[in-house]
Amino acid sequence: MNVLLDKKILDSQLTDWYFTNRDQLMAASNSVFNSFRPEAMECFRKMGIPDKSNENYKYTDVREVFLTPFNRYIEPRKILFSVEDLFRCDIPELDTELVLLVNGWFYENRPRLEVLPNGIIIGSMAEAARQYPHILEAHYSRYADFRKDALVALNTGFAQDGTFIYIPKGVGQDRTIQVVNILLSPEDLFVQHRNLVVIEDNAMARVVVCDHSLSAHHFLTNSVTEIFVGQNARLDYTKLQNEHNSSNQLSSSFVHQEKDSHAIFNTITLHGGMIRNNVYTRLNGPGAENHTLGLFLADRNQHVDSYTYVDHAAPGCTSRQNFKGILDEKATGAFTGRILVRPDAQKTLAYQANNNILLTSEARMNTKPQLEIYADDVKCSHGATVGQLDENAMFYLQTRGIAKREARLLLMGAFGHEILKQVPVEPLRDRLNDLVDKRLKGELSRCNSCPLQCQETC
Amino acid sequence: MVPFIIAESHEIMNADQDQIISQVTQTEYKYGFVTDVESDALPKGLNEDIVRQISEIKGEPDWMLEFRLKAYRYWTTMKLPEWAHLKLPVIDYQDIIYYSAPRSRQPLGSLDEVDPELIETFNKLGIPLDEQKQLAGVAVDAVMDSISVKTTFRDALAGQGIIFCSFSEAVREHPDLVKKYMGSVVPYRDNFFASLNSAVFSDGSFVFIPKGVRCPMELSTYFRINAANTGQFERTLIIAEEGAYVSYLEGCTAPKRDKNQLHAAIVEIIAHTDAEVKYSTVQNWYPGDREGKGGIYNFVTKRGICMGDRSKISWTQVETGSAITWKYPSCILRGDHSVGEFYSVAVTNNHQQADTGTKMIHLGKNTRSIIVSKGISAGLSNNSYRGLVRVSKNADHARNFSQCDSLLLGDRCGAHTFPYIEVDNQSAVVEHEATTSKIGEDQIFYCNQRGIDTETAVGLIVNGYAREVLNKLPMEFAVEAQKLLQITLEGSVG
């Protein structure tokens, strides 16, 4: 009874917060955002924060992370210290177009919205809505369906700012675009940023997103990212999650691919509290190809839940999903992957793999790979394994004079690097290899230059 | 020119295939006749009075009535589960007759006293009730509508201490055993249909194999729904004591009717130390006509528990019938070193829907389980595999392997796979593999090239595809299952 009551209170707290701040929200944002708010909040009110009775959230009780009384702001707070001093990216060889989001708000280390010489537009979502409403109208909330997921509905109800990236037709961007989400606050904070990446026909973009927490408070992020990949366009998207253990993240990404497009979406989870990553892919035109990958390393009481949904809506598309997890100590993990092949999406090739290693008897893994197929001329397969390091391989290495600990590291490294080697940006790949190795060794794997010892404080 | 010729020959092949498919879909359900016997039935509807009346007709003791009432009261608080990948119609539970029995005057002593119409029915179905004439060496319990008609070979079995009788008789004659085991594997609160069954179940089979006895023949139950507007709710309980072995077969058919009929059964299996139970089903309830009209709703709860160490439960099922199938034969592996097996071929055609699979719950140490599921969908049907493998904290060195393949014959059907894997122990090794595909044109081409026509080739390929499971069936059933596969699918190529 109490649980039920809690749920209602939680839901109504959030809806109340919306209604008390509605006018201010509406006044501060563009009509593109505002036009979706009422319906989204109505959907949220109906669905409520998902709990385990929701089949898609069977292994993760999202309500738990909402129980902490978070501060929520509808306008950015002044940060009292300089972000530049605190944060220096430690991928020195990587020359990037850097966008900083601090607590979900665009940070003005660069113009709020910048048009690069080749026509690429990078900057703040809020600003983009003002200057380029036609782009937002064409794409905003078109791919992220708030009627199906309460978290997306909640984000759509409150969305104000985030990252905006626009690559015009036929433009290839050599420089990687790097988005750094920083959480830095003197108090516990709830953040909801909303991002949009539009890659027009025949264009190409490389995006690296890094999530960091720079102060030792409780954080909750509920983010939504919509990505449009036009005809024959290409996207390389790498998401690196490296936050501290009281930083919880709910992230939903929607990748919409047109004809003959190609996308790689890679999520590397090194650190964090409770993490739920939803990746929805829609292959909307024939010949599209998608690679959705993920690697997570979890220990202590961490919980990492990956959810993927690949929708083959057109014939002749290819999708590959590969998710791997290493669970240590009392960590728990979950994977739900669904491949949907719609009627007439013939000649589909879809593949999905989920492999997990449990290192301790307290670690726990739940996996749910699913196929839903309505066309007959298709090749679809999925596989899932949960196991431990191969004893024979361990023995072999030890007979070659490699110490047990080293042998373990070698094998775990080999396990994880299958995902990492598919990261297309070389300096980033090297850095990730390094971070993962350090993480496996149990060394602190915060980025080197970070002066905060946040991981030790929690 | 060359590609042109190839294109042409493909066209011919496609035309061939279309013709074959239409032949197949025209294959009628051959067990769809109705037997004209008088029957006694309770009025439509469900309430406490009906539950009391069923209990009274069956002359049940008070504890049984109590059990039914508890289940009924609990059922009224429950809602129909919605997680299955099925389009469930609204079922009016007040529009069903919960008890119907072929009329007979007194308890049957010998076969001569059985209504000749009934014997004729089971003869038509190929079920040997006549002990002298029967060939297969199978002891049969025939259940029509709500009651058990006749159990053969009882005396021969009783000599070894084996009890094989109808559930009602077991309640009368072996109340201690029934009391001890009934509801111990599938409690009355288990799920919506299990609760419903616990409240209104009519009859079924009861098997008890004493310590150390290897049952000398296959035991078999044949279920038949005959009367219109009735639901069939049977309950089977199989107990294998220490070191015992039994192989149990179950078959089912129903007449063709335009109205859907509900079948909600419970099967419970208890295997003690070193015991082995093999349970095989060939399910061929009426699947409805080509437009999806009529057919049986088959909502069944089947579960076995490996109580003792080194015990083994093996489920084999061939699912070809029913408009809707909702069925998950499961194993709870409690004893150390116990083994659970699940082999399934599920075929759906026309408008059939199936959501079927298994649960393997590993509790004991060194427990092993294997799941082999082969789904075949044709026409406009949807066929889902749904399975759970759970390894609990103490189940050290548990091992599971699951293989789920789907074959699509046609571009309007669906094949789905929903495995759930929950691992709570580091030393467990759990593997799951699934593939979905259609019959390769190259495979058919290869056969054609060797002078095998398309229809035979498809038969060969489908049979080869299902072979792994059919091989697990006892001989008599394997033949029937193979025939059934042919009837449902022969020649249909997507």
Chai-1 contact restraints between the chains, C-beta under 6 A:
chainA,res_idxA,chainB,res_idxB,connection_type,confidence,min_distance_angstrom,max_distance_angstrom,comment,restraint_id
A,E55,B,W83,contact,1.0,0.0,6.0,A-B,restraint_1
A,L358,B,Q426,contact,1.0,0.0,6.0,A-B,restraint_2
A,T360,B,Q426,contact,1.0,0.0,6.0,A-B,restraint_3
A,S361,B,Q426,contact,1.0,0.0,6.0,A-B,restraint_4
A,R364,B,D424,contact,1.0,0.0,6.0,A-B,restraint_5
A,M365,B,V423,contact,1.0,0.0,6.0,A-B,restraint_6
A,N366,B,E422,contact,1.0,0.0,6.0,A-B,restraint_7
A,T367,B,I421,contact,1.0,0.0,6.0,A-B,restraint_8
A,K368,B,Y420,contact,1.0,0.0,6.0,A-B,restraint_9
A,Q370,B,F418,contact,1.0,0.0,6.0,A-B,restraint_10
A,L371,B,H416,contact,1.0,0.0,6.0,A-B,restraint_11
A,L371,B,T417,contact,1.0,0.0,6.0,A-B,restraint_12
A,L371,B,T436,contact,1.0,0.0,6.0,A-B,restraint_13
A,E372,B,H416,contact,1.0,0.0,6.0,A-B,restraint_14
A,I373,B,A415,contact,1.0,0.0,6.0,A-B,restraint_15
A,I373,B,T436,contact,1.0,0.0,6.0,A-B,restraint_16
A,Y374,B,G414,contact,1.0,0.0,6.0,A-B,restraint_17
A,A375,B,D411,contact,1.0,0.0,6.0,A-B,restraint_18
A,D376,B,L408,contact,1.0,0.0,6.0,A-B,restraint_19
A,D376,B,G410,contact,1.0,0.0,6.0,A-B,restraint_20
A,D376,B,D411,contact,1.0,0.0,6.0,A-B,restraint_21
A,D376,B,K438,contact,1.0,0.0,6.0,A-B,restraint_22
A,D376,B,G494,contact,1.0,0.0,6.0,A-B,restraint_23
A,D377,B,K438,contact,1.0,0.0,6.0,A-B,restraint_24
A,K379,B,S437,contact,1.0,0.0,6.0,A-B,restraint_25
A,C380,B,T436,contact,1.0,0.0,6.0,A-B,restraint_26
A,S381,B,T435,contact,1.0,0.0,6.0,A-B,restraint_27
A,H382,B,A434,contact,1.0,0.0,6.0,A-B,restraint_28
A,G383,B,E433,contact,1.0,0.0,6.0,A-B,restraint_29
A,A384,B,I421,contact,1.0,0.0,6.0,A-B,restraint_30
A,A384,B,H432,contact,1.0,0.0,6.0,A-B,restraint_31
A,T385,B,E431,contact,1.0,0.0,6.0,A-B,restraint_32
A,V386,B,V423,contact,1.0,0.0,6.0,A-B,restraint_33
A,V386,B,V430,contact,1.0,0.0,6.0,A-B,restraint_34
A,G387,B,V429,contact,1.0,0.0,6.0,A-B,restraint_35
A,Q388,B,Q426,contact,1.0,0.0,6.0,A-B,restraint_36
